[in-house]
């Protein structure tokens, strides 16, 4: 059995029409839709519809629907793809399959590897080699995935051990990442402002005040700490743009 998790928070009519065109044997679609779009979807033999409160994020719906799937492989659709592409994901022999992305050139690849190693060191995970707008989990790994409390996070960053991965070409653009842009921007701007303020205060202090060993030590410590915080905020900011907000709760079902 193939279990397709399809969270829908917008473009309800378009998604409902797409769903009617997909005909794959031994496949059940688990459609999680926010309340305002539930009228476009109907339960059938191959489609199970679950309504969630308005304002639920796709990633929250994924966490909720992960508890509903039956035995078999799991495919998470954060974007719509063609039937041929979906069949390739289902037929993949790898444990986890994602969307293929353009190969990086040597220059950008060098900096990406450095950044990826920093992420691995700081947060103990790495990124999948591809886009996670669609993620297929094989029947071998699916029993483990079903009981992960946050399947959303587990399919956006790679903390898996001993699994094979591959990528499938898709014709549609990547799904938009879900995160608070205001929060991430404010965090980055705040740390940049703090770093500049410390640099400015050090400059003013040494121009007009007597220098002592203690003052130098304290200012160096403050500068190093602010630089570290700024670096972390830049890493988190980039990570949000690549994978979205790190953790999501479970969406609340409509009563």
C-alpha positions in Angstrom: 0.0 0.0 0.0 1.2 3.5 -0.9 0.2 6.2 1.5 0.3 9.8 0.1 0.2 12.6 2.6 -1.2 15.8 1.0 -1.5 18.9 3.2 -3.6 21.7 1.6 -3.8 25.2 3.0 -4.4 27.1 -0.3 -5.3 26.6 -3.9 -8.1 24.2 -2.9 -9.9 24.0 -6.2 -6.7 23.5 -8.2 -5.5 20.7 -5.8 -8.9 19.0 -5.9 -8.9 18.9 -9.7 -5.3 17.6 -9.7 -6.3 14.8 -7.3 -9.1 13.7 -9.6 -6.5 13.2 -12.4 -4.2 10.9 -10.4 -5.0 7.2 -10.8 -2.4 4.9 -9.1 -3.3 1.4 -7.9 -2.9 0.4 -4.2 -2.6 4.1 -3.3 -4.5 6.0 -0.6 -4.4 9.8 -0.4 -4.6 11.3 3.1 -5.7 14.8 2.4 -5.4 17.3 5.3 -7.2 20.5 4.4 -8.0 23.6 6.4 -11.7 24.2 7.2 -12.3 26.9 4.6 -11.3 24.4 1.8 -12.9 21.2 2.9 -15.9 21.6 0.6 -13.7 20.9 -2.4 -12.7 17.4 -1.2 -14.8 14.3 -0.7 -13.9 10.9 0.8 -13.7 8.0 -1.5 -12.1 4.6 -1.7 -8.7 6.0 -2.4 -9.1 9.4 -0.7 -9.4 10.1 3.1 -10.1 13.7 3.9 -9.3 15.3 7.3 -10.3 18.8 8.2 -8.1 21.0 10.4 -8.7 24.5 11.9 -8.0 27.5 9.7 -4.5 28.8 10.1 -2.9 25.4 10.4 0.5 25.1 8.7 1.2 22.4 6.1 4.0 21.0 8.4 1.6 20.8 11.3 -0.9 18.9 9.1 1.9 16.5 8.0 2.6 15.7 11.7 -1.1 15.0 12.3 -1.6 12.8 9.2 1.5 10.8 9.9 -0.5 9.0 12.6 -3.3 8.1 10.2 -1.4 6.2 7.5 -1.5 2.4 7.1 1.3 -0.1 6.5 3.4 0.6 3.4 5.5 3.3 1.9 4.8 7.0 2.6 5.0 10.0 0.2 4.7 13.5 1.5 3.6 16.0 -1.1 4.4 19.6 -0.2 3.8 20.5 -3.9 1.9 19.0 -6.8 3.7 16.9 -9.3 2.6 14.8 -12.4 1.4 11.3 -12.1 4.6 10.0 -13.9 6.8 11.8 -11.3 4.7 10.5 -8.4 5.0 6.9 -9.8 8.8 7.4 -9.9 8.9 8.4 -6.2 6.7 5.3 -5.3 8.9 3.0 -7.4 12.2 4.3 -6.0 14.4 1.6 -4.5 16.0 4.0 -2.1 14.9 4.3 1.6 14.3 8.1 1.2 13.8 9.9 -2.1 13.6 13.7 -2.6 13.4 16.1 -5.5 16.5 16.6 -7.6 18.1 20.0 -7.7 20.6 21.6 -10.1 24.2 20.6 -9.4 26.3 23.3 -7.8 29.5 24.6 -9.5 32.8 24.1 -7.8 32.8 27.5 -6.2 29.4 27.4 -4.6 29.8 23.7 -3.8 32.9 24.5 -1.8 31.1 27.1 0.4 28.0 24.8 0.7 30.2 22.0 2.1 31.7 24.3 4.7 28.3 25.5 5.7 26.9 22.0 5.8 29.8 20.9 8.1 29.0 23.8 10.4 25.3 22.8 10.6 26.4 19.2 11.3 28.7 20.4 14.1 26.3 22.8 15.7 22.9 21.1 15.3 23.9 17.4 14.7 22.1 17.0 11.3 22.7 17.4 7.7 20.6 18.4 4.7 19.2 16.0 2.1 21.0 16.2 -1.3 18.0 17.7 -3.0 14.7 19.6 -2.4 12.2 18.3 0.2 9.1 19.5 -1.5 8.3 15.8 -2.1 9.7 13.1 0.1 9.2 9.4 -0.4 9.8 6.9 2.5 10.2 3.3 1.5 8.1 0.5 3.1 11.3 -0.6 5.0 11.7 2.7 6.8 8.1 3.8 6.9 7.2 1.8 10.1 9.9 3.9 11.9 8.8 7.1 10.3 5.1 6.5 11.3 6.0 6.7 15.0 8.3 9.8 14.8 6.6 12.5 16.8 7.7 15.2 14.3 7.7 13.7 10.8 7.7 17.2 9.3 11.2 17.9 10.7 12.4 14.4 10.0 11.7 14.8 6.3 13.2 18.2 6.0 16.6 17.6 7.6 18.6 14.4 7.5 19.2 12.7 10.9 18.7 9.2 9.5 21.3 6.6 10.0 22.0 3.7 7.7 19.5 4.7 5.0 20.0 5.1 1.3 18.8 8.3 -0.5 18.2 9.3 -4.1 16.5 12.1 -6.1 13.8 12.3 -8.8 13.5 15.1 -11.3 10.3 17.2 -11.0 8.9 19.8 -13.4 7.3 22.2 -10.8 9.1 24.8 -8.6 9.9 24.0 -5.0 7.3 24.5 -2.4 7.5 27.6 -0.3 9.1 27.1 3.1 7.0 27.8 6.2 8.5 30.1 8.8 8.0 33.5 10.3 9.8 35.9 8.0 9.3 38.8 10.4 10.9 36.8 13.3 13.9 35.6 11.3 14.5 39.1 9.8 14.2 40.8 13.2 16.6 38.2 14.8 19.2 38.8 12.1 18.9 42.5 12.2 19.0 42.6 16.0 22.3 40.6 16.2 23.9 42.8 13.4 22.9 45.9 15.3 24.3 44.5 18.6 27.6 43.6 16.8 27.9 47.1 15.3 27.0 48.7 18.6 29.8 46.8 20.4 32.3 47.7 17.7 31.3 51.4 17.9 31.5 51.5 21.7 35.0 49.9 21.6 36.1 52.5 19.1 34.7 55.4 21.2 36.1 54.0 24.4 39.7 53.7 23.1 39.6 57.2 21.6 38.6 59.0 24.7 39.2 56.7 27.8 42.4 55.3 29.3 43.2 51.7 28.3 43.7 49.0 30.9 44.2 45.2 30.6 40.8 44.5 32.2 38.9 46.7 29.8 40.7 45.2 26.8 39.9 41.7 28.0 36.2 42.5 28.6 35.7 44.2 25.3 37.4 41.3 23.4 35.1 38.8 25.2 32.1 40.9 24.3 33.2 41.2 20.7 33.8 37.4 20.4 30.4 36.6 22.0 28.6 39.0 19.7 30.4 37.6 16.6 29.5 34.1 17.6 25.8 35.1 18.1 25.8 36.9 14.8 27.3 33.8 13.1 24.6 31.6 14.6 21.8 34.0 13.6 23.1 34.0 10.0 23.2 30.2 10.0 19.7 29.9 11.4 18.5 32.6 8.9 19.9 30.6 6.0 18.5 27.4 7.4 15.0 28.8 7.7 15.2 29.8 4.0 16.3 26.3 3.0 14.1 24.1 5.2 11.6 26.3 6.9 11.0 26.7 10.6 12.8 24.0 12.6 9.9 22.6 14.7 6.2 22.4 14.2 3.4 21.2 16.5 0.5 18.9 15.4 -2.4 20.5 13.6 -5.7 20.7 15.5 -8.6 18.8 14.0 -11.8 20.6 13.2 -14.5 19.8 15.8 
